[in-house]
Amino acid sequence: MACNIMVFLASLKKFRNYYMNTRLISLFAAAILLVSCGATKTTANDLAINTPIVSTIDLNRVTDDKLPVSIDPGRFTTETVIFRLPKVIQGTYAVSDFGKYVDDFKAFDYAGKALPVTKLDTNSWSISNARNLDKVTYFVNDTYDMEEEGGIGKDIPFSPAGTNIEPDNYVLNLHGFVGYFDALKDNVYKLNVTAPKELVHTSALQNLGTTYSDDGQTMTNSYQANRYFEITDNPMMYGKFDVEEFQVDDIKIVLSVYSPNNIHSAKSLKETIFKMMRAQKAYLGDINSTPRYDIYVYLSEGKEDSPKGFGALEHHSSTVVVMPEHMSDEELASSMIDVVSHEFFHIVTPLTIHSEDVHYFDYNNPTFSKHLWMYEGVTEYFATLFQINQDLVDKDEFYLKIMDKIEFSKQMDDAMSFTIMSENVLKEPYKDQYLNVYQKGALIGMCVDILIREGSQGDRGILALMKDLSQKYGKNKPFEDDQLFDEIVAMTYPSLRDFFDTHVIGDIPINYNDFLNKVGLEIGEAQIKANYILMNGAPIVSGDPQNGTIFFTDMALKNSFWKDQGVQANDVIRSIDGKDLTFQNANQLLQEVFLWKPGKDIVVVLDRNGEEITIKTITTQGYTFGKGLVEKPDATESQKALREAWLKG
């Protein structure tokens, strides 16, 4: 039935990607992520002096799972000011409405008396008599324990963008706690975080120092951000978790891992992250925009109040990752490579190369860039290409990933202008096509790469283009949104103008064979590796909402692994490795099946027309026949040379 198939497909963003950005989205929910614009400048009428805004978060005073926050903005010179929490945040393409998690919002004058406050909308409060305003206070609910299965239907922020308030772990995505005054987004922020002294804490924000209470049981860490953007761009983690720090060339990596049942650790993931980021640095060469990179990993134990949106959210110098805890070391390592590599490549775009829409970000009234094909698509392409470039995967695996993207993209609206979709990503019918930025967006990057390789006889590719753009612009100099295509064509070849006009600005579907032929490949019938739950771009299971069951479809018979186990069409899956499979936990269990690798002991119990069938075996690599990328036997030497430059140049 379509209900399970479409939701399942919508979820694979970050298991192949990333993913969330933006960005694996929950396996059963497509979180929509967003970029926008419109800066507000401080004026003399708003403030007498550009004083630091002092924000305080007190982890010792959590009440009913709510965290107290205090904001002292300095003295205003106007009678009315507006305070907000973000409606949307950078790196996501969805409305998050962090104001709806705020309770008991109050404003006080210098005598400690309450000032009149009017709530304007979900995220905004108007404060009267602002000349006398001393501070605002409020309590914040976290988002993790509000997520439904897959996050469907409640508009809860994508988990890596969300917040957690638990004695053992605080995920402090600061955009969910610290708000801003309209006129003061460019003011310096001082942030004080008070917590029990035994809690481990990591943050890339400038640490001004630590003070302790008289009894020595409480610490207050003081941080500084040069403007509100740095508050939203620097998540923190406090709690009981472990940390590993190591160098990858000139970048200090800080890996923080919270595993509630101590199944995984920063130490167990360190080697995977080190090898991956060393390969990324080798691939990127001299593109580098940060001396430190933080990776915050929250592993969800799968309880009712645990986060369910798996994937990651990028920042300029960090990423927040949420993954299932009950994954094997190999499964988690594989997912971390796909997900974190995508987020790290965001240091190229949009964190270094971006338009004015991104640079002048308006958290409450966003507008949208045309260039999600580059921000997310090229980033996803890099995260795929670097693995073959740096010998992390073989050619067959790389070809499979590209073919998967082609198949997935064909299930979206393939005749839709990518620029129009990007500009209208929160509106129908465009928002339902967002996931295509990780499929067709990456393929657009591939086509651009091949065209540049062809024009330069293999000497240059899309990475060289990104380096040129980063040198011309950079993180502090945005480009004009409408001028980017002209800039790229001027830096490369006329063939790109026709491609952009036809397939990116225009709505003509891409004939990928036209581009693959240039490197001696074609789409043809091939024996390809099969995933245990997804095959040829579609799930091999479906669901019966009336009976609440999930069953194998006839596609499972085309998967050599399941065929060898004797699976039949319409076999109902009762349990997987001792866990009953239901609509309520399908998100978690089918994600785990998606990540199975050969050599895993499994027990799957089926119901076949009332008869219980038990499959107890060790997984082997399954295969199927379907469309795949195949090397043309009659490829010319120039095509082979261009292919080598594309994959290894």
KOLROFI-789172 format. One record per residue (C-alpha): x, y, z. Coordinates in steps of 0.05 Angstrom, whole numbers, plus 5000, padded with zeros to 4 digits. Layout:
N
XYZ;...
// end
This chain:
649
500050005000;502450704984;502150945056;508450575078;512150615012;511951365004;513551515076;519351015074;522151325011;521552025041;525951805097;532351595064;535352285058;540652205110;541951465108;544751615039;546752325057;545452595086;540453045120;537253205161;541353805143;539853745119;540653285135;538352255150;531552515163;527252065206;526351415168;518851525167;518652275162;521552785114;523753365157;523853985113;530154405123;531055205105;535555785083;533256505085;534757255089;533457955113;537958245167;535658755217;540759275237;541559615305;539760355303;541060935350;533660965365;533660265393;539560295440;543460845474;549660415477;551459765441;552159365505;553058615509;546658205518;547457765579;543857095574;543456595630;541555855628;541155495694;541254735691;540754705767;533755005766;530154545718;522954475739;517953985707;522853865650;523254615637;529655015635;529755735661;532756275617;534257005631;536157545580;538858225601;539458665539;542059315568;538059965565;533160135509;531360825485;524560635454;517860525489;516459855456;521059285436;519858595406;523157955432;523157325391;525356605388;526956345318;521356115272;526455805226;533855675234;539655635186;541254965157;534054735161;528554805110;522454785155;518555205204;520855015274;517155535317;521655495378;517156005412;511855475423;516355135474;516755755517;512555815580;511556365632;514756925591;515657555634;519058225629;521558625690;523659335702;529659555743;525459545807;523658825795;516458975774;513058625716;512259025652;506358955603;507658395552;503358225491;504457585453;504257765379;504857065350;507856385366;514956655369;514257395386;512857825447;511858585449;514358925513;511659605533;515260135575;521659845546;525860445570;525160125639;526459405616;531659055657;530858335634;526157805607;525457105637;521956475613;522055725617;523555265557;520754575545;525254095506;523053785440;525853075443;520452795488;514953115446;516652745382;511652245356;513951635318;517651915259;515752625279;509552575235;503853055246;506553485304;511253965269;516753815319;523654045299;528153535265;531753195323;538753455308;535854155310;531854005373;533254045447;533953565505;533253685580;535053085621;539553015683;544452585645;544352975580;542753675556;542853795481;543354545480;541854755410;541855475433;536855715381;531755335422;533455705487;536356395474;532056905438;533557585408;530958285405;529358515334;534259095336;539958745371;541958135330;548758445317;550258575390;555458175428;552357625471;555157375537;552256705555;552656415625;551155675634;550455445707;550654695719;552854165770;560354145770;560753405753;557453485685;561953425624;561053995575;563354165505;562454785462;566455145408;564055825433;569556265463;569956075536;571156675580;572356265642;569155845697;567056045767;564655595824;559555665879;561855755951;560555015965;564154805902;558254395876;556054865820;559955155761;558255735716;561555745648;561556415612;561856435536;561956995486;558757055417;560057655372;552857675348;546357275353;548256845293;554056555333;549156355388;544955955338;551155695303;554555385364;550854815398;553054545466;552553895503;552553815578;551653165616;554752485627;558152305562;565152185537;569652615493;575452485447;579853035418;584652925360;587953295303;586553195229;592053605196;590654315220;583654195246;582254005319;576553505322;572453465386;567952845386;562652815441;558352185446;552352065491;550351335493;545251245550;546650495556;554150565542;553550145479;558050615440;563251135459;567351695430;573351225435;569850685394;567951195340;574451575340;578151165287;572251185239;571551935245;579152035240;579751635176;573651955145;575752675160;582952545140;580152305073;575652915068;581353385083;585653035030;579953114980;578653844996;585954044995;586754775012;579354915024;579055015099;574855495140;575455265212;581155085261;576354675304;570554215287;565753935340;561553315329;555953215380;552952505376;546552345413;544751605409;537351475419;535450865460;528650795425;524050955484;517451315475;520551975495;526951875456;528552275393;526451935328;529052395273;535652085255;540952475217;544953105228;544753865225;550854255202;553854895231;559955285210;564554905256;560354335284;554753835272;549553525317;548152785301;542352365326;542551615312;539550975341;543650705398;542149965384;546349935321;552449505314;559249845313;559649715238;552649985224;553850615265;560650725233;557750665163;552151145180;556851645211;561051655148;555051815104;551852305151;557752675182;561652725117;555753075086;555353575143;562853705143;562653855068;557854415084;563954825104;564554925029;557255115014;553255455040;557855615099;563355905055;559756014989;552756294997;547856824973;545357445007;539057055026;543356605070;548257135095;542857625119;538657115153;531857315182;529756805234;522557035235;520957235163;525356835116;526156865041;529356315001;535256224954;534855904885;540955484898;539054874939;541954474881;548754744905;547854814981;545054114991;545953774924;553353914912;554753784985;551453104979;555252974914;561853124949;559952655006;558852104954;564652254906;570152334959;569151614982;571151334914;576351874905;579651684971;578750934963;573550865019;568950494971;570050124906;567250314838;561349834843;559150154909;559850854880;556050664817;550550364861;549851014901;549251424837;544150944808;540250964873;539851724867;537551674795;532051184814;529851594874;529752244834;525151924782;520051794837;519852534852;517253064804;522753034752;519653594710;520154154761;524754744758;529854664813;530655414822;523155524829;522654944878;528355234919;525255924924;518555634945;520955044986;515755135042;509855194995;505754664959;507254314913;514554474923;515754284996;513953554982;519653554931;524953794980;528153104988;530053134915;535653624933;539453014959;537852604898;537153014835;540953584868;546953134876;546152894804;546053614780;552753674815;555153044779;553153314711;556553984724;562753604747;562953184683;561853794639;567554164672;572053544666;570253494592;571654234579;578354204614;580553524585;580153244656;584353764691;578854104731;572253904762;566754194806;571454214867;575954694829;569855114814;567955134887;575055344905;574655914854;567956144882;570456104954;576456544935;572057054901;566857074957;567856705023;563956655087;563657415097;562057615025;555557344996;554057294922;547757574889;542757014881;540757194810;548057244787;550856574807;549556204742;552856764702;558856734750;559555984741;559156004665;564256564663;568956134706;567855504665;564855344596;558855524553;556154814558;554154964630;549755534608;545555064565;545354554622;542955054674;537855374628;535054704607;535354274669;536054714731;532555364714;528454984663;524254374676;526753884625;528653214657;536053024652;537952454605;543552184649;546151744593;548252374556;553052544612;555051844632;556951694561;562352234565;565851794617;564551134583;558650914625;551350774611;545150564648;543849834633;541749164663;546548944717;547248494777;547448974836;548048924910;541348924945;539749235012;535748815062;529749265062;530549725001;531749514930;532049874863;529750504897;523550204931;522149834997;520849084993;515749145049;508949475053;503649555107;496449415122;493849995165;487349635180;490849035212;497049415234;501648925200;507848995156;509248475103;514048285048;511948464977;513548044916;519748484906;522948094963;523147494917;527847884871;532747964929;537347364930;538347375006;530947355023;529446864966;534646394994;531246445062;524746205031;520946855040;514346905003;510247504981;505247725035;509147405092;507547835153;513748045193;512047905266;518748045299;525948215283;531347985331;526347875386;522748545378;515548545355;514648955291;508849445295;506850085261;509050445324;516250185324;517050065249;521150715244;526550435290;526649705270;526549805195;532050315201;536149785236;534649285179;536649825128;543449855162;544649105166;551348865138;553548165116;555747735175;550247935224;546447405264;538947525255;532447205276;526247405237;519347105254;514147105199;506746945196;504846575133;497346475131;497246325206;503445895205;509546155243;515946145203;522646285237;528746515198;535046435239;541346565199;547446995186;546447545134;550047475068;550547985013;544147964971;543848134898;538548314848;538148484775;536149174755;538349824725;545450004742;551450394717;555649944672;562250094638;561350094563;565549544530;566750004470;568850614511;574351004478;580951154511;579051884519;572551674553;576351214600;581351764615;575852254630;572651734676;579151654714;579752404722;572552454745;573251914798;580452014820;582552714796;
// end
